Amino acid sequence: MKRSGALGTFAALDWMLPIYARSDSLRVVTPTTQLNGDVINLTIARTPFRIDDHIATATTINGTVPGPLLRLREGQDITLNVTNHLDETSSIHWHGILLPPEMDGVPGVSFPGIEPGATFSYRFTIRQYGTYWFHSHSGGQEQAGVYAPMIIDPIEPDPVKYDREYVIMLSDWSFSSVDSMIEKLKKQPGYFNFQKRTLSDFIQDAMRDGWRPALDDYLMWARMRMDPTDLADVTGHAYTYLMNGLTPAANWTGLFRPGERIRLRFIQVGVMTFQDIRIPGLGMTVVQADGQNVQPVEVDEFRIGPAETYDVIVEPKEERAYTIFAETLDRSGFARGTLAPRPGM
């Protein structure tokens, strides 16, 4: 069965297309194209971006957040022409891809970056397969929207069998710049943490454990100059968590037929966010991690961190909607979407 489509959809069949939003008022720029071939052109530019009822400016690849899906193949000789339409230096780093150092795309390490108005051609042979992604390695451009999925198909038949697939990119969006966030964190490391322990917490600890143990515990954390609730440098106070570029209210939806084996390719592109992934009522079988096939492991939940990818197989038997829930480690926010047999569920 031929696999194709942006975000892992089967573009040739209308009923299989994901529903990006439930009304025009919630619609945001989201990838609708898949790019393949031996020569691919990409542009980096600023594009208006809607987050629910708010309009912002994203830094995009080919005008969308996430950027277009690259569908490549193992053994392919690829040329990727990246043009920078920004007023600042930019770059593209091919995360996890084996390639010559000068093609890695990290400014200041093996190349100077892509100057405003310039085009840089990345040329390399693809020596692997699996679920990967690419993103800017310049300033705060990645958080601003410069990221996109990349699926590399194997030369040999894929050992993982499935009927349908979806890419699920998890990211964090902020209306504040990366520079302003770093400035705040340098002045106060717990600036975004609104879950700090209070006097009432100390009293509860003392009533449970005794006054001396509670005091010793607090003094231990004070000597380390650490906060036991500091699980994320930046929390849901500043971040809106996105799934395939959509907020929870916009409800990204992937369609299925009951009984199908569905491959979900999770890609965590958040700058500093860890998330716990679960699909209530539906078990998952992990079949790949960071592009490498693994011995299948059945799980009800898994934790994913920045830059990690996990491929899972799910087999929904019932004709019902399932929520894909990605909650942050500190429980301050979440991204979510839906698997459903028909739109609007």
N, C-alpha and C positions, 0 to 999 in steps of 0.2 A: 504493500500500500504506500503510495507516494505521500511523504510528509511535507507540508509546506505551510506558509502563512505567517503573518506578523503575530508576535506573541504566541507562536505555536498553534495558530488556527489553521483550518483548512480553507484557504481563501476561495477555492473554487466552488464551495458549497455554501450558499447564503445562510442556511439554517445553522451552520456550525460557527458562524462568526460571533465573537464575543460582543456582548452589549457593554459599551464603554460607559454609558451614562443613561439614566432613565428619563431625562428630559434635556432639552437644549440648554436650560438654565444651569445645568450641572456639567455640561460637556466641557472637556478640556482638550488641549492638544495631546493626542496620544498616537503612537505609531500605527499606521495602517498599511505599511509597506514592508516587504521583505526584499532585501538586496542580495543578489548572488552574481556569479560570473567571475572572470579572472581580473577584471578592472572595475573598481568601484570608486565612485566619487562621493566624498562627504564634505559638508560645510559646517562650520561652527559660527553661530551668530546669535544675536539676542532676539527673543520672540515673546510677544504677549502671552501670558499664562494665567489661566483661571484656577483659583483654589476656592471651590464653592462660590461664595458671593464676592470674593475679593479678586482683583486683577493685579498681577505682578508681572515682572519681566524675568523670564528664564533665559539661561544660556543653553542653547540647544544644538543638537546634531541633526541636520536636515530639517530643522523647524519643529521637532517634536520632543516631548519628554515622556518616556525614554526615547532615545533615538531609534532609528530603524533596526530591525533584526537583520544581522548578517548570517546568511546560511551558506556555509562553506563545506569543503570536503577534505578529508585527510589526503595528503600528497599533492594538493593543489598549489600551483605557483600563483601568488596573489599580488596585485598592485592596488594599494589603497591611497588615493589622492585626497589629501585633507587640506581644504582651503580655509583660512582664518579670516572671517569678516569682522572680528572684534577690533577694538582700538587698543588691545594689549596682547602680549605674547600668549599663545595657546599651545596645546599638544594633545596627542592621543596616545595612551599607554594600553597595550594589548595584554590584559591581566591574565597571567598564568600561561601565556603562549611562549613556546620555545622558538627563539629567533635570534638573529645576530644582534650584538649589543647596540649597534648604531640604529637599529630599527625598534628598540624597546620603547622609545617615546618619553623618557624622563628627562626634562630639561636640566642641564647642568651636570649630567652624568655621562651621557653618550651622544647627546646632540643639543643644540642651543635652544630648541623650541621653534615654534612657527610664528614668525613675525606678522604683525597686522598686514593684511592684504596678500600674504604669501601663501604658496601651496607647497606642501611637503609630500613626497611620494614614499610610502612605506612599501617595501618589496621583500617578500620572504616566502619560503616554502613551508606549508603547514605539515607538521610532523606528528600530529596527535589528533584526538577527537574527543568530543564531550561537550559539556555545557560551560561556557566561558562568557566574559563580558569585556567591554573596553570603556575607557573614561579619560577625562582630562587629568593631567598631572601638573596643572598650572594654577596656583592660587586657590581660590575657592570655587573654581568653575565646576568641579564635580558636584558639589552640593547644590549648585545653581542649576543643574540639569544636564551636564555633559556626561552622559552615560548611556549605554545601550547593550542589548544582549547579543551574543554570538554563539551559534550552534554549529559544531563541526561534525559532520557525519562520517562514520568510519568507512574505510574501503571494503572491509569484510562485512558480512551481515551483522547488524547490531545484536549483541547477545541479549539485550533487554527487549522483550516483545511488548508491544502496546498498540492500541487502536487509534489513539488520539493523544495529542500533547498540547500543553500550554506552558509558556514562560511566565513566571511570576516574579517581577522585579520589585523588591522592597526598598524604599528609600525614605529619607527624611528631608522635609522641606522647611525652610525658615524664611520669613520676611526680613530677617536681620542678616547682615553679611557675616561671613566667616571672620573677618577682621574684627568686627565689633564684638562677636562672641568671645574671641580669644582675649580681647582687651578686658572684658568683664571677668573672665576666668583668671587672668593674671592678677587682678586686684582682689578677687574673692573666689577661691576655688569652688565653693559651694553655691555660687550665685544663683544657679538654676534649680537647686535642690529645695523643694518646698515640703520635704518629708523628714526634716531634721527632728531629732529627739527633743522633747520639751520637758519642763519640770514635772508635768503630770506623768510622762513616761518614766521618769526617774522614780517617782513615788510608786507607780505600779510595779516597777522592777524591784524596789525595796520591799514592798509588801509580799512579793512572790519569792524573792531570793534572800531577803534580809538586807538591812541597811549597809553593813560593811561590804558584802560582795557587790552590791549595786554601786557603791561609791568606788570600789577598786576597779570595777569595769569602766566606769566613766573616766577615772583618772588614767587608765591604760590607754584609752582612745585619745585622751588629751595629750599624753606624752608623745604619742605617735603623730600628733597633729592630723588625725584622720577622723572621718565621720562614718559610723557604721551603716548609715543609710545612703552613702555616696556611691550609688550603683551606676550612675551615668553622669558624665560631665555636663551634658546638655540634655534636658528632659522634655517631656510633652508640654511644658510651659512655653518653650520656644519653637518646638518642632510640630509640624503636621506630618503624620506618617502616611505614606502613599503606597498603593499597590498598583503597579503598572501605570504610574502617573496620576492615579485617581485617589481621592479622599474616601474614607469609609462611607460618607453619604452618597457618593457618586456610584458606588456599588459595581466595581468591575465584575463581570459575569462571564464564566466559561460554560458552554453547553455540553451536554453528554447524552448518550442513550444508556439506560440502565443495562448493566452487564458488561459494559466496555471496560477495558484496561486503559486507564488514563495516566500518562506520564506528566507530572508537574515538575518543571525545572525551576526551582527556587534560586534566586540570585539576590544576595543582600548587598546593596550598594550604599548603605548608610555610612556616613562619615565616622560615627562612633556608637552606633546603636546595636545592641544585642536584642534579639527577639525570640520568643518561644512560639513555635508554630504548631497548631493543632487544627483538626477538622472534626468537630464534635459529631459523634455518630459514625465516623468513617476512619478506619485504621489506615496506616501508611506503611509501605515497604520501601526503605531506603535502598537504592540500587547504585547510586553514584555520589561521590563527594569530591568537590573541587576538580571535576572533570575526569576523575578516576573511578572506574567500575569497582564496586565492593561486593563482598558476600552479602546478599540481601538480608536486611535486618527489619523485623516488624516493630513498629513503634506507634504509640498514641500521640507522642509529642517529641519535638526535637528543638534544640537551641541553635540558632544561626547567628554568626557575628559578622562584622564588616568584611566585605570582599569574599565571603564564603559562598559556595554553591552546593546545593543538595538536590538530587533528583529522586523523586519518590513515585511509586505506583499506587494508585487507588482504584478500587473496583466498586463503585456505587451500584447496589442492586435495586434500590427502591427509586420510584419516580417521585423524588422530593428534592428540595433545595438543601445544600450543605454549605455552611459558612466556613471559609478559609480565614482563620483568625491568627494574627501575628501580633502578640502583645509584647511590649517592651519589658526588659529585665526588671526595671524599677517600677513597672506597672503604672507609669504615668501617661501612657497612651497606647494606641494600637493602629494597625492597618487591617483592613478586612475586605473580602470579596466573596463571591458566591459561585458554587458549582450547581447547575440546575439543568433539568431536562428541557426547559423552555424559558424564553425571556420573561422578565417581570416578576419572577418568584423571589 
